[in-house]
Amino acid sequence: MTAHYYTPVDAFLINLDQAIRTLFGQPVTTGRPHPAAHAPPAELPPAEQTRAARLMRVNHTGEVCAQALYQGQALTARLATVREGMEQAASEENDHLIWCETRLKELGSHTSRLNPLFYAGAFTIGALAGKAGDRWSLGFVAETEHQVVDHLDSHLRRLPVDDQHTRAILEQMKDDEARHATQALAAGGRRLPLPIRWLMKGVSKVMTRTAYWV
C-alpha cells in the first residue's frame, strides 16, 4: 500500500470530517451484505423490544467510540503500515455503526445523546495510546477488542430469544472484533499491564451503563 503524508491542517480536516460522518452523517462502509438480511422477522413484546433497543444503543455508542479510538491512534501512529491497518479496521467498524443505527430505528429507539462526548473522550484516549508507540497502540487495540467480544457475549445472552435480527448483527460484529484483536497482536501488539486493563474495563462500564439509559 502507498503511504500517505498529511500536513497538520490536512490531518485536522480529515479527522473533523470523520467525526461529523460518525456522529451526524453517513460514514463510508465496506459495502458488505447486511448480516441480518435473511433473519426471520419477529414481533417483540414491548418490554423485550425496549430491552433490545437499549442494548443496541450501547453497541452503537461502542462503535462510535471505536471510530474515535482508531482515528486517534491512526493520527499518532509512527509506522504507515500501522496507520493503514487502523484505517482499514475503522472502515469495518463503520459497517457495525450503520447496522446498529439501522436496527435502533427499526426498534423505534434513538442513539445515545451523549455520543459527541463519548467520541471526544475516546479520540483523546486513542491519540494518547498512539503516542505511547505503535506496539503499545496495537496492544491497546487487542485489549479493547477482547473486552468488546466479552461485552457482545453478554448482550447475546440478554437478547430476547426471538430477536434473530439483532442476534445476527451482534454475531457478525463479534467475529470482526475477534479478528481485529488477532491482527493487532500479529502486527506486534504488546499485552497491556493489568492496571491499564482494569482501568479500561472501568471506563467501559461507565459508558455502557450510561448509554443504556441516555
C-alpha positions as CSV (number, residue, x, y, z in Angstrom):
1,M,0.0,0.0,0.0
2,T,1.1,3.5,-0.7
3,A,1.8,5.7,2.4
4,H,0.0,9.0,2.7
5,Y,1.6,12.1,4.2
6,Y,-0.6,14.8,5.5
7,T,0.1,18.3,6.9
8,P,-1.3,19.0,10.4
9,V,-4.1,21.0,8.7
10,D,-4.9,18.1,6.4
11,A,-5.0,15.7,9.4
12,F,-7.3,18.0,11.4
13,L,-9.8,18.4,8.5
14,I,-9.8,14.6,7.8
15,N,-10.5,13.8,11.4
16,L,-13.1,16.5,11.7
17,D,-14.8,15.1,8.6
18,Q,-14.7,11.6,10.1
19,A,-16.2,12.8,13.4
20,I,-19.0,14.6,11.6
21,R,-19.7,11.5,9.5
22,T,-19.7,9.2,12.5
23,L,-21.9,11.4,14.7
24,F,-24.3,13.1,12.3
25,G,-23.8,11.8,8.7
26,Q,-23.2,8.8,6.6
27,P,-19.8,7.0,7.3
28,V,-18.0,5.2,4.5
29,T,-18.6,1.5,4.8
30,T,-17.0,-1.6,3.1
31,G,-20.3,-2.4,1.4
32,R,-20.6,-5.9,3.0
33,P,-24.0,-7.5,2.9
34,H,-26.2,-6.9,6.0
35,P,-25.7,-9.9,8.4
36,A,-29.4,-10.0,9.2
37,A,-30.7,-9.8,5.6
38,H,-32.1,-13.3,5.9
39,A,-33.1,-13.3,9.6
40,P,-36.7,-14.2,10.2
41,P,-38.9,-11.2,11.3
42,A,-40.3,-11.3,14.8
43,E,-42.8,-9.1,16.6
44,L,-41.3,-8.5,20.1
45,P,-43.4,-7.7,23.2
46,P,-43.0,-4.1,24.2
47,A,-40.7,-4.9,27.2
48,E,-38.4,-7.1,25.1
49,Q,-38.3,-4.5,22.3
50,T,-37.2,-1.9,24.8
51,R,-34.5,-4.1,26.2
52,A,-33.2,-5.0,22.7
53,A,-33.2,-1.3,21.8
54,R,-31.3,-0.3,24.9
55,L,-28.7,-3.0,24.2
56,M,-28.3,-1.9,20.6
57,R,-27.9,1.8,21.8
58,V,-25.0,0.6,23.9
59,N,-23.5,-1.2,21.0
60,H,-23.9,1.8,18.7
61,T,-22.1,4.0,21.2
62,G,-19.4,1.4,21.4
63,E,-18.9,1.7,17.6
64,V,-18.8,5.5,17.9
65,C,-16.0,5.1,20.5
66,A,-14.3,2.5,18.3
67,Q,-14.2,5.0,15.4
68,A,-12.8,7.7,17.6
69,L,-10.2,5.4,19.1
70,Y,-9.0,4.2,15.7
71,Q,-8.9,7.7,14.3
72,G,-6.9,9.0,17.3
73,Q,-4.5,6.1,17.0
74,A,-4.1,6.5,13.3
75,L,-3.3,10.2,13.8
76,T,-0.4,9.5,16.1
77,A,0.9,6.2,14.7
78,R,4.5,6.2,13.7
79,L,4.6,3.5,11.0
80,A,2.5,3.8,7.8
81,T,1.6,0.1,8.0
82,V,0.1,0.6,11.4
83,R,-1.8,3.7,10.4
84,E,-3.2,1.9,7.3
85,G,-4.2,-1.1,9.5
86,M,-6.1,1.2,11.9
87,E,-7.9,2.9,9.0
88,Q,-8.9,-0.4,7.5
89,A,-10.3,-1.6,10.8
90,A,-12.1,1.7,11.2
91,S,-13.9,1.1,7.9
92,E,-15.1,-2.3,9.0
93,E,-16.3,-0.7,12.3
94,N,-18.3,1.7,10.1
95,D,-20.3,-1.3,8.9
96,H,-21.2,-2.0,12.6
97,L,-22.1,1.6,13.2
98,I,-24.6,1.6,10.3
99,W,-26.0,-1.8,11.2
100,C,-26.6,-0.8,14.8
101,E,-28.2,2.6,13.9
102,T,-30.5,0.9,11.4
103,R,-31.6,-1.7,13.9
104,L,-32.2,1.0,16.5
105,K,-34.6,2.8,14.2
106,E,-36.4,-0.5,13.4
107,L,-36.8,-1.0,17.2
108,G,-38.3,2.5,17.5
109,S,-35.4,4.0,19.5
110,H,-32.6,6.5,19.2
111,T,-28.8,6.7,19.5
112,S,-27.2,8.0,22.7
113,R,-27.5,11.7,23.2
114,L,-24.0,11.6,24.8
115,N,-22.3,10.3,21.7
116,P,-20.4,13.5,20.9
117,L,-18.9,13.5,24.5
118,F,-18.0,9.8,24.2
119,Y,-16.4,10.4,20.8
120,A,-14.2,13.2,22.1
121,G,-13.1,11.2,25.1
122,A,-12.3,8.1,23.0
123,F,-10.4,10.1,20.4
124,T,-8.2,11.6,23.1
125,I,-7.5,8.2,24.6
126,G,-6.7,6.8,21.1
127,A,-4.3,9.6,20.4
128,L,-2.5,9.1,23.7
129,A,-2.3,5.3,23.0
130,G,-0.7,6.1,19.6
131,K,1.8,8.5,21.2
132,A,2.9,5.6,23.5
133,G,4.3,3.8,20.5
134,D,3.0,1.5,17.8
135,R,3.4,-1.7,19.7
136,W,1.6,-0.4,22.8
137,S,-1.1,1.1,20.5
138,L,-1.6,-2.2,18.8
139,G,-1.8,-3.9,22.2
140,F,-4.4,-1.3,23.2
141,V,-6.5,-2.3,20.1
142,A,-6.2,-6.0,21.0
143,E,-7.2,-5.5,24.6
144,T,-10.1,-3.2,23.6
145,E,-11.4,-5.8,21.1
146,H,-11.1,-8.6,23.6
147,Q,-13.2,-6.6,26.0
148,V,-15.7,-5.9,23.3
149,V,-16.0,-9.6,22.5
150,D,-16.8,-10.3,26.1
151,H,-19.3,-7.4,26.1
152,L,-21.1,-8.8,23.0
153,D,-21.3,-12.2,24.5
154,S,-23.1,-10.7,27.5
155,H,-25.5,-8.9,25.2
156,L,-26.2,-12.1,23.2
157,R,-27.2,-13.8,26.4
158,R,-29.5,-10.9,27.4
159,L,-31.3,-10.5,24.0
160,P,-34.8,-11.7,23.6
161,V,-34.8,-15.3,22.3
162,D,-36.9,-14.4,19.2
163,D,-34.8,-11.4,18.2
164,Q,-32.8,-13.2,15.5
165,H,-32.3,-10.0,13.6
166,T,-30.3,-8.3,16.3
167,R,-28.6,-11.5,17.1
168,A,-27.3,-11.9,13.6
169,I,-25.8,-8.4,13.7
170,L,-24.0,-9.0,17.0
171,E,-22.6,-12.3,15.9
172,Q,-21.0,-10.7,12.9
173,M,-19.7,-7.9,15.0
174,K,-18.2,-10.4,17.4
175,D,-16.4,-12.2,14.6
176,D,-15.0,-9.0,13.3
177,E,-13.8,-7.7,16.7
178,A,-12.1,-11.0,17.5
179,R,-10.3,-10.8,14.1
180,H,-9.2,-7.2,14.7
181,A,-7.7,-8.3,18.1
182,T,-5.8,-11.2,16.4
183,Q,-4.5,-8.9,13.7
184,A,-3.3,-6.3,16.2
185,L,-1.3,-8.9,18.1
186,A,0.1,-10.4,14.9
187,A,1.3,-7.0,13.9
188,G,3.4,-6.7,17.0
189,G,1.0,-5.6,19.7
190,R,2.1,-5.9,23.3
191,R,-0.1,-7.1,26.2
192,L,-1.0,-4.2,28.4
193,P,-0.2,-4.1,32.1
194,L,-3.0,-5.3,34.3
195,P,-3.8,-1.9,35.9
196,I,-4.4,-0.4,32.5
197,R,-6.7,-3.3,31.5
198,W,-8.7,-2.8,34.7
199,L,-8.9,1.0,34.0
200,M,-10.2,0.3,30.5
201,K,-12.9,-2.0,31.9
202,G,-13.9,0.6,34.4
203,V,-14.2,3.3,31.7
204,S,-16.2,0.9,29.5
205,K,-18.6,0.2,32.3
206,V,-19.3,3.9,32.8
207,M,-20.0,4.2,29.0
208,T,-22.2,1.1,28.7
209,R,-24.3,1.9,31.8
210,T,-24.9,5.5,30.7
211,A,-25.7,4.8,27.1
212,Y,-28.2,2.1,28.1
213,W,-30.4,4.8,29.6
214,V,-29.5,8.0,27.8
